[in-house]
């Protein structure tokens, strides 16, 4: 019965988001064109070499190329929205039945919902990541999570945080040392991300530049308070939710240095909210 209720709610949630009007949505025109232009973009990257293909989200381009071959532009966009919203909502609700009400609030949280409606590429990557996150077998987990940076490049950093967490657990590092390493690595990455993107030929090289203007700081203060609350839960909590805390530390450490901080945080915000 619970599975049927969860399935029904997830279908309704996904259908409502997928049926929303197309007009007036940020970047919607670009996404409507993706089904037609993705084969051309992919061919251009192929001509520039394997490194260029890997660095520029080839799985996203392949999915749009395939859907664009079968469906009209608007249908392609609605399929991607529906799939992403359904997968994420179903997996969250079915795997955390005790927190059903709170998870419903998370699903309508603006920073979560806009990834399905506005940032389609990121929403799809989050859905695939969640397929891996909740997979029972290691091979499935590695496969799905390994696909995500080739849908949205922010997941290269999410995976780096996952690998760092795995390594620190293997070394049985103390929580305090973990936090220090997360902060140091995050700050270093924030300062070097533009050079790395340019080196591998990623299209984001121009958009990940160190910010010239000052950020408002409102988001920094809000999520800093959330980080303090999480850290006050004790060593056992920090150990259990170290990935979520690592994502939050990356966001705060790089907040004033690069716009990629927000993009990475939006990719991992579900894990933070779950914690």
C-alpha positions as CSV (number, residue, x, y, z in Angstrom):
1,X,0.0,0.0,0.0
2,X,2.8,2.4,0.9
3,X,4.5,1.7,-2.4
4,X,1.3,2.5,-4.3
5,X,0.8,5.7,-2.4
6,X,4.4,6.7,-3.0
7,X,4.1,5.9,-6.7
8,X,0.9,7.9,-7.0
9,X,2.3,11.0,-5.3
10,X,5.5,10.8,-7.4
11,X,3.5,10.5,-10.6
12,X,1.4,13.5,-9.7
13,X,4.4,15.6,-8.6
14,X,6.3,14.8,-11.9
15,X,3.2,15.3,-14.1
16,X,2.5,18.7,-12.5
17,X,6.0,19.9,-13.1
18,X,6.2,18.4,-16.6
19,X,2.9,20.0,-17.6
20,X,3.9,23.5,-16.5
21,X,3.8,26.3,-19.2
22,X,6.9,26.5,-21.4
23,X,6.7,30.3,-21.8
24,X,8.7,32.7,-19.6
25,X,11.0,30.1,-18.0
26,X,14.7,30.9,-17.8
27,X,16.8,29.1,-20.4
28,X,13.7,27.3,-21.8
29,X,14.5,28.4,-25.4
30,X,18.0,26.8,-25.2
31,X,16.6,23.6,-23.8
32,X,13.9,23.5,-26.5
33,X,16.6,23.6,-29.1
34,X,18.8,20.9,-27.5
35,X,17.1,18.0,-29.2
36,X,17.9,19.4,-32.6
37,X,21.4,20.9,-31.9
38,X,22.9,18.3,-29.6
39,X,24.1,16.1,-32.5
40,X,25.9,19.1,-34.0
41,X,27.4,20.1,-30.7
42,X,28.6,16.5,-30.0
43,X,30.1,16.3,-33.5
44,X,32.0,19.5,-32.8
45,X,33.5,18.1,-29.6
46,X,34.4,14.8,-31.3
47,X,36.3,16.8,-33.8
48,X,38.3,18.5,-31.0
49,X,39.3,15.2,-29.5
50,X,38.3,12.7,-26.8
51,X,39.3,15.0,-23.9
52,X,36.9,17.7,-25.3
53,X,34.1,15.2,-25.5
54,X,34.6,13.9,-21.9
55,X,34.8,17.4,-20.5
56,X,31.6,18.7,-22.1
57,X,28.7,16.5,-20.8
58,X,28.5,13.9,-23.6
59,X,25.8,11.8,-22.0
60,X,23.5,14.8,-21.8
61,X,24.1,15.5,-25.5
62,X,23.5,11.8,-26.4
63,X,20.2,11.7,-24.5
64,X,19.0,14.9,-26.1
65,X,20.1,13.6,-29.5
66,X,18.2,10.4,-29.1
67,X,15.0,12.0,-27.8
68,X,15.2,14.7,-30.4
69,X,15.3,12.1,-33.1
70,X,12.0,10.6,-31.8
71,X,10.0,13.6,-30.4
72,X,9.3,17.2,-30.9
73,X,11.2,19.9,-29.0
74,X,8.6,20.5,-26.4
75,X,8.0,16.8,-25.8
76,X,11.7,16.2,-25.2
77,X,11.8,18.9,-22.5
78,X,8.7,17.5,-20.8
79,X,10.1,14.0,-20.8
80,X,13.3,15.1,-19.1
81,X,11.4,17.1,-16.5
82,X,9.0,14.2,-15.8
83,X,11.7,11.6,-15.5
84,X,13.9,13.7,-13.2
85,X,11.1,14.7,-10.9
86,X,9.6,11.3,-10.7
87,X,12.8,9.4,-10.0
88,X,14.0,11.8,-7.3
89,X,10.6,12.0,-5.6
90,X,9.9,8.3,-5.7
91,X,13.4,7.3,-4.4
92,X,13.3,9.9,-1.6
93,X,9.8,8.9,-0.4
94,X,10.2,5.1,-0.7
95,X,13.6,5.0,1.0
96,X,12.6,7.3,3.9
97,X,9.0,6.4,4.8
98,X,9.4,7.6,8.4
99,X,10.2,11.2,7.2
100,X,7.4,11.2,4.6
101,X,6.0,14.7,5.5
102,X,9.4,16.3,5.7
103,X,10.4,14.8,2.4
104,X,7.3,16.3,0.8
105,X,8.4,19.7,2.1
106,X,11.9,19.1,0.6
107,X,10.4,18.3,-2.8
108,X,8.7,21.7,-2.9
109,X,11.7,23.5,-1.6
110,X,12.5,26.1,-4.3
111,X,16.2,25.2,-4.5
112,X,15.2,21.6,-5.2
113,X,12.2,22.1,-7.5
114,X,13.9,24.6,-9.8
115,X,16.4,21.9,-10.8
116,X,13.6,20.0,-12.4
117,X,11.8,22.9,-14.0
118,X,14.6,25.4,-14.9
119,X,18.0,23.6,-14.7
120,X,17.0,20.5,-16.7
121,X,20.5,19.3,-17.2
122,X,21.2,19.5,-13.5
123,X,17.9,17.9,-12.6
124,X,18.6,14.9,-14.8
125,X,22.0,14.5,-13.3
126,X,20.6,14.6,-9.8
127,X,18.0,11.9,-10.7
128,X,20.8,9.6,-12.1
129,X,22.9,10.3,-9.0
130,X,20.0,9.3,-6.7
131,X,19.6,6.1,-8.7
132,X,23.2,5.3,-7.7
133,X,22.9,6.7,-4.2
134,X,20.0,4.4,-3.3
135,X,21.3,1.4,-5.3
136,X,21.8,-1.8,-3.3
137,X,24.8,-3.1,-5.2
138,X,28.2,-1.3,-5.5
139,X,28.4,-1.9,-9.3
140,X,25.1,-0.1,-9.9
141,X,26.1,2.6,-7.5
142,X,29.4,3.2,-9.2
143,X,27.8,3.1,-12.7
144,X,25.0,5.6,-12.1
145,X,27.1,8.0,-10.0
146,X,29.9,7.7,-12.5
147,X,27.5,8.9,-15.3
148,X,26.5,12.1,-13.5
149,X,29.5,14.4,-14.4
150,X,28.9,13.5,-18.1
151,X,25.4,14.9,-17.7
152,X,26.3,17.9,-15.5
153,X,29.9,18.8,-14.8
154,X,29.3,19.9,-11.2
155,X,29.2,16.2,-10.3
156,X,33.0,16.0,-10.9
157,X,33.3,17.9,-7.6
158,X,30.5,15.9,-5.9
159,X,32.4,12.7,-6.8
160,X,35.7,14.2,-5.6
161,X,34.0,14.8,-2.2
162,X,32.7,11.2,-2.2
163,X,36.2,9.9,-2.9
164,X,37.7,12.1,-0.3
165,X,35.2,10.9,2.2
166,X,35.9,7.3,1.3
167,X,39.6,7.8,1.7
168,X,39.3,9.6,5.0
169,X,37.1,6.8,6.3
170,X,39.7,4.2,5.2
171,X,42.4,6.2,7.1
172,X,40.0,6.4,10.1
173,X,40.6,10.1,10.3
174,X,39.1,12.0,13.2
175,X,36.1,14.2,12.5
176,X,38.0,17.3,13.3
177,X,40.7,16.4,10.8
178,X,38.0,15.5,8.2
179,X,36.5,19.0,8.5
180,X,39.9,20.7,8.2
181,X,40.7,18.6,5.1
182,X,37.3,19.4,3.5
183,X,37.8,23.1,4.0
184,X,41.4,23.2,2.8
185,X,40.6,21.1,-0.3
186,X,37.5,23.1,-1.1
187,X,39.2,26.4,-0.9
188,X,42.1,25.2,-3.1
189,X,39.6,23.8,-5.7
190,X,37.6,27.1,-5.7
191,X,40.8,29.0,-6.5
192,X,42.0,26.6,-9.2
193,X,38.7,25.5,-10.9
194,X,38.9,28.0,-13.7
195,X,42.4,26.9,-14.7
196,X,41.4,23.2,-14.5
197,X,38.3,23.8,-16.7
198,X,40.4,25.7,-19.3
199,X,43.1,23.0,-19.2
200,X,40.7,20.2,-20.1
201,X,38.8,22.3,-22.6
202,X,35.5,22.4,-20.7
203,X,32.9,25.0,-21.9
204,X,32.5,26.2,-18.3
205,X,36.0,27.7,-18.3
206,X,34.6,31.2,-19.0
207,X,31.7,30.9,-16.5
208,X,33.7,29.5,-13.5
209,X,36.0,32.5,-13.3
210,X,36.7,34.0,-9.9
211,X,33.9,36.4,-9.1
212,X,34.7,40.1,-9.6
213,X,31.7,41.5,-7.7
214,X,30.9,40.9,-4.0
215,X,28.3,38.2,-3.2
216,X,25.4,39.3,-0.9
217,X,26.4,37.0,1.9
218,X,22.8,36.1,2.8
219,X,23.1,32.5,1.5
220,X,26.5,32.3,3.3
221,X,25.0,33.3,6.6
222,X,22.0,31.0,6.3
223,X,23.9,27.9,5.3
224,X,26.7,28.6,7.9
225,X,24.0,28.4,10.5
226,X,22.8,25.1,9.1
227,X,26.4,23.8,9.2
228,X,26.8,24.8,12.8
229,X,23.5,23.0,13.7
230,X,24.8,19.8,11.9
231,X,28.2,20.0,13.6
232,X,26.5,20.3,17.0
233,X,24.9,16.9,16.6
234,X,28.0,15.1,17.7
235,X,30.8,12.9,16.3
236,X,28.6,10.0,15.3
237,X,26.3,12.3,13.3
238,X,29.3,13.9,11.6
239,X,30.7,10.5,10.7
240,X,27.3,9.3,9.3
241,X,26.6,12.5,7.2
242,X,30.2,13.5,6.4
243,X,29.4,13.7,2.6
244,X,26.6,16.1,3.2
245,X,28.8,18.2,5.5
246,X,31.6,18.1,3.0
247,X,29.3,19.5,0.3
248,X,28.2,22.2,2.6
249,X,31.8,23.1,3.6
250,X,32.7,23.3,-0.1
251,X,29.9,25.7,-0.8
252,X,30.8,27.9,2.1
253,X,34.6,27.8,1.5
254,X,34.2,28.8,-2.2
255,X,31.1,31.0,-1.8
256,X,33.0,34.3,-2.3
257,X,35.4,33.0,-4.9
258,X,33.5,31.3,-7.8
259,X,30.0,31.0,-9.1
260,X,30.5,27.3,-9.4
261,X,30.0,27.0,-5.6
262,X,26.2,27.5,-6.1
263,X,26.0,25.1,-8.9
264,X,27.8,22.3,-7.0
265,X,25.7,23.0,-3.9
266,X,22.5,22.7,-5.9
267,X,23.6,19.3,-7.2
268,X,24.2,18.1,-3.6
269,X,21.6,20.1,-1.7
270,X,19.3,17.0,-1.4
271,X,22.0,15.2,0.6
272,X,22.3,18.3,2.9
273,X,18.6,18.5,3.4
274,X,18.3,14.8,4.1
275,X,21.0,15.2,6.8
